[in-house]
Amino acid sequence: MSHPGATATDRHRVVVVGSGFGGLTATKALKRADVDVKMIAKTTHHLFQPLLYQVATGIIASGEIAPPTRMILRKQKNAQVLLGNVTHIDLANQTVRSELLGHTYVTPYDTLIVAAGAGQSYFGNDHFAEWAPGMKSIDDALELRARILGAFEQAERSSDPARREKLLTFTVVGAGPTGVEMAGQIAELADHTLKGAFRHIDSTTARVILLDAAPAVLPPMGEKLGNKAKARLEKMGVEIQLGAMVTDVDRNGITVKDPDGTFRRIDCATKVWSAGVSASPLGRDIAEQSEAEVDRAGRLKVLPDLTVPGHPNVFVVGDMAAVEGVPGMAQGAIQGAKYAANAIKAELKGANPAEREPFQYFDKGSMATVSRFSAVAKIGPIEFGGFIAWLAWLALHLVYLVGFRRKLTTLLLWTVTFLSKKRGNLTITEQQAYARTRIEELEEIAALVQDPAKEAV
């Protein structure tokens, strides 16, 4: 059944797809414009993705990095928040189709801003996800936290040395910023926070392995900073294996192909996948209806004004847009969203869309934290690491958190964690750890009920 997703209005209708950095920034930037904004997103919160790894390792609570979008925008009278998974964009009829719990909704637009972001890419091996969750959602972070801490709990109860070793081996796939941050925090969790908390095992004997098919750590940040991060991780006991391509992932470990063509096995219970991203499938949906193309990651190749060829009223921003020189980071989404909102406001005052100035990205630099008191940063031509970079990283991430209370709470949690080595969010549940596999089991049972002729494999 189809339902209208919008009420009749004479004002210019702007539909924003996504509630991430791009979607939220665009919506807020249109606060005083003479438009009606409808933000459609598949979650009820705005996710501050760069801090997901801190939720996964017990430093901060999920609520600090995922404030409800409806609460953020409740005073913005021209904005409406709609929950739903956008499944199709009809460029010819200027409508957006979304689904929520079996119901389909169609929302018309005059201008569309698509900021649907990106998901984890397993490079065609989506079955890896069952055993190696990514780091793209709150569900992912809570699942990983439960798996990481659950591995220590299981090891405490095990009397089999081989099983204990497997349980205390943690593998992080992908040596980009997320992988580096995740590996560093698992090592600190084992070496400091959990030290002395068990009687049968020594948490400091845990192995943390960071591997990547690339020949370097943090490739986008250059050799100097990559080597700094690598040296710091190795000092913490993290085993770094480069040129190692993961070819298989299962319950008990991973299979790796080394540069010399040989295959080897790493037995490990907990795997984290941070090796690649894949843009929202809406990019391909738009490309099929226009002259736009998508790149290998599924990102849409947009015009210099961030619009789809032949559709000057359809902007694509953030991780979904392939724009030369614009990295897939929060800043790209934020600046692109502000540009789109300014273009809409200018055209409401009579500006010609054909005369738009091209989007100009201002590179504010990139940073990655490695451990307590240590980070690496690249701001223009300046590269630096260590304690100063770590302070700069803390300050930058506090600035972009939404709401004063969240900034204050996060600062307090950081102070406690980094000065005392204690973490206040180590609660785990069985559902968090195994929900993904339980859901798949239920789907298999449902399929058997529908077709009794099938046999369970």
BADO-877373 format. One record per residue (C-alpha): residue in three letters; z, x, y. Coordinates in steps of 0.2 Angstrom, whole numbers, plus 5000, padded with zeros to 4 digits. Layout:
<rs>
ALAZXY/...
</rs>
This chain:
<rs>
MET500050005000/SER499650075017/HIS500750045033/PRO500350085051/GLY501250235056/ALA501250205075/THR501550055087/ALA500250005099/THR500250105115/ASP499150135130/ARG499750315132/HIS498950465125/ARG499450485107/VAL499850665101/VAL500250685082/VAL501150845077/VAL501150895059/GLY502651005054/SER504351035060/GLY504451225060/PHE504351345075/GLY502551275080/GLY502851095077/LEU504551085086/THR504051195100/ALA502451095104/THR503450925103/LYS504850995115/ALA503451065127/LEU502750895129/LYS504450815134/ARG503950775152/ALA502050745148/ASP501350565149/VAL501050555131/ASP501850475115/VAL502250615102/LYS502450575084/MET503050725073/ILE502750705055/ALA503550825043/LYS504050835024/THR505850885028/THR507150805040/HIS507650975047/HIS506951125057/LEU507051275046/PHE507451445054/GLN506551535040/PRO506951715044/LEU508751695040/LEU508451605023/TYR508951765014/GLN510651755022/VAL510951585014/ALA510351644997/THR511651784998/GLY513151685004/ILE513251745022/ILE512851585031/ALA512851405027/SER511151315026/GLY511651195040/GLU511651335052/ILE509851375050/ALA509151195046/PRO509751075060/PRO509150895059/THR507550875069/ARG508050695073/MET509550765082/ILE508650905091/LEU507450775098/ARG508550625100/LYS508550635119/GLN506650655120/LYS506150475123/ASN504350505121/ALA504550585104/GLN504750505087/VAL505150595071/LEU504350525055/LEU504750585037/GLY503250605026/ASN502150725017/VAL500450735026/THR499150725012/HIS497550705022/ILE496850715040/ASP495350615044/LEU494450705058/ALA493050565060/ASN494250425062/GLN495650525070/THR497050475058/VAL498350565048/ARG498850505031/SER500650535025/GLU501650485010/LEU503450445008/LEU504250384991/GLY502650304985/HIS502150225002/THR500650285012/TYR500650285030/VAL499150305042/THR499550365060/PRO498150375073/TYR498050515086/ASP497050555102/THR497650745100/LEU498250825084/ILE499250985083/VAL499351045065/ALA500751165062/ALA501051135043/GLY501551315040/ALA501351415023/GLY502151415006/GLN502351544993/SER500851624985/TYR500951674967/PHE499151734967/GLY498551604955/ASN500051614944/ASP501051464950/HIS501951454933/PHE502951614939/ALA503851494951/GLU504951424937/TRP505751594934/ALA505451684951/PRO505851564966/GLY505151604983/MET505951614999/LYS505151475009/SER506351325009/ILE508251285009/ASP507951224991/ASP507351404986/ALA508851484995/LEU510151374987/GLU509351394970/LEU509251584972/ARG511051594977/ALA511551494962/ARG510551604951/ILE511151774958/LEU513051724958/GLY512751634941/ALA512151794933/PHE513751884937/GLU514751734930/GLN513751734914/ALA513951924913/GLU515851914914/ARG515851794899/SER514551904888/SER515152024875/ASP513352084872/PRO513052244882/ALA511152214882/ARG511352034888/ARG512552094901/GLU511352224907/LYS509952104909/LEU511051984918/LEU511552114930/THR509752174934/PHE509052084949/THR507152104953/VAL506352074970/VAL504452064970/GLY503652104987/ALA504252244999/GLY503852155015/PRO505252105027/THR505951965016/GLY505952075001/VAL506852225010/GLU508152105017/MET508452015001/ALA508552174990/GLY509752255003/GLN510952105003/ILE510952084984/ALA511552264984/GLU512852234997/LEU513452084988/ALA513652174972/ASP514452334979/HIS515552264992/THR515852074992/LEU516052054973/LYS516852224970/GLY518552194960/ALA518252014958/PHE517852014939/ARG518952084925/HIS517652114911/ILE516152184922/ASP516052294936/SER514852214949/THR514452384957/THR513452434941/ALA512152294945/ARG510352354946/VAL509352294961/ILE507452334959/LEU506252314973/LEU504452324968/ASP502752304976/ALA500952324971/ALA500652414988/PRO501052594990/ALA502252575004/VAL503852485010/LEU503552365025/PRO501652405026/PRO501452305043/MET502752415052/GLY501952585048/GLU502352735038/LYS503852795049/LEU504852635049/GLY504352605031/ASN505052765025/LYS506652735035/ALA506952575027/LYS506552655010/ALA507752795012/ARG509152675017/LEU508852555003/GLU508852704990/LYS510452764998/MET511252594994/GLY510652614976/VAL509152504976/GLU507752564964/ILE506052554973/GLN504552544962/LEU502852554972/GLY501152534965/ALA501852414952/MET500952254950/VAL501852104942/THR500752034928/ASP501951904920/VAL503651824923/ASP504651734910/ARG506451684907/ASN507051854902/GLY506051974913/ILE504452024920/THR502952134915/VAL502352264926/LYS500652364927/ASP500852534934/PRO499452634944/ASP498952724928/GLY498552564919/THR500052554908/PHE501152404906/ARG503052404904/ARG504352274903/ILE505952254915/ASP507252144907/CYS508052044921/ALA508851864922/THR508651844941/LYS506951864950/VAL506551834968/TRP504751814973/SER504251874991/ALA502551944988/GLY501351824997/VAL501051675007/SER499751535005/ALA499351415020/SER499551225018/PRO498151145009/LEU497851045025/GLY496851195030/ARG495551165017/ASP495550985020/ILE495051015038/ALA493751145033/GLU492851025021/GLN492650895036/SER492151025049/GLU491151185052/ALA492751285051/GLU493051415037/VAL494651465028/ASP495151645023/ARG495851705007/ALA497651645011/GLY496951475015/ARG497151495034/LEU495951405045/LYS494751515056/VAL494951425073/LEU494051445089/PRO494851555104/ASP495751405110/LEU496551375093/THR495451215090/VAL494351165075/PRO492451195078/GLY491751025084/HIS493450945087/PRO494251005104/ASN495650885102/VAL496250965085/PHE497351115087/VAL497951225073/VAL499451345076/GLY500651455067/ASP500451515049/MET498951395046/ALA497851475059/ALA496851635056/VAL496851725073/GLU496451905074/GLY497952005081/VAL499151865078/PRO500451895064/GLY501151755053/MET502851765062/ALA503851645072/GLN503151715089/GLY501351675084/ALA501851495080/ILE502951475096/GLN501651545108/GLY500151445100/ALA501151285101/LYS501551315120/TYR499751355123/ALA499151195114/ALA500451085124/ASN499951165141/ALA498151125137/ILE498550945133/LYS499550925149/ALA498051005159/GLU496850885152/LEU497850735156/LYS497750795174/GLY495850805173/ALA495450985166/ASN493851005156/PRO494251055138/ALA492651155138/GLU493351275151/ARG494951315142/GLU495551495144/PRO495651575127/PHE497351595119/GLN498151765122/TYR499551825111/PHE500951935118/ASP501652045104/LYS503552055106/GLY503652165091/SER504352145074/MET506052185065/ALA506852195048/THR508652215044/VAL508952325029/SER510852325027/ARG512452305037/PHE512252405053/SER510452465049/ALA508752385053/VAL507052445059/ALA506152385074/LYS504352405082/ILE504152345099/GLY502452395106/PRO502252585104/ILE504152605102/GLU504852625084/PHE506652645080/GLY507952615067/GLY509752615063/PHE511252535072/ILE510352495088/ALA508852415079/TRP510152315070/LEU511052255086/ALA509352205093/TRP508952115077/LEU510552015078/ALA510251975097/LEU508451915094/HIS508951795080/LEU510351725089/VAL509251685104/TYR508051585092/LEU509351485083/VAL509351305089/GLY510951245098/PHE512451335106/ARG513651275092/ARG512551355078/LYS512351515088/LEU514251525090/THR514551485072/THR513251605065/LEU513951745077/LEU515751715069/LEU515051715051/TRP514151875055/THR515751955062/VAL516751905047/THR515451965035/PHE514952125043/LEU516752185048/SER517652125032/LYS516252125019/LYS516851945014/ARG515651805013/GLY516151625016/ASN514651535008/LEU514751584989/THR514851404982/ILE513651374969/THR513251224957/GLU512351204941/GLN511151084949/GLN510551204962/ALA510251344949/TYR509351234936/ALA508651084945/ARG506851144945/THR506851164926/ARG507851004923/ILE506550904933/GLU505150984923/GLU506050934907/LEU506150754913/GLU504350754918/GLU503950804900/ILE505050674893/ALA504250544904/ALA502550594898/LEU503050584880/VAL503750404883/GLN502150354891/ASP501050434877/PRO502150444860/ALA500650524852/LYS500950684861/GLU502050804853/ALA503250914863/VAL502751094863/
</rs>
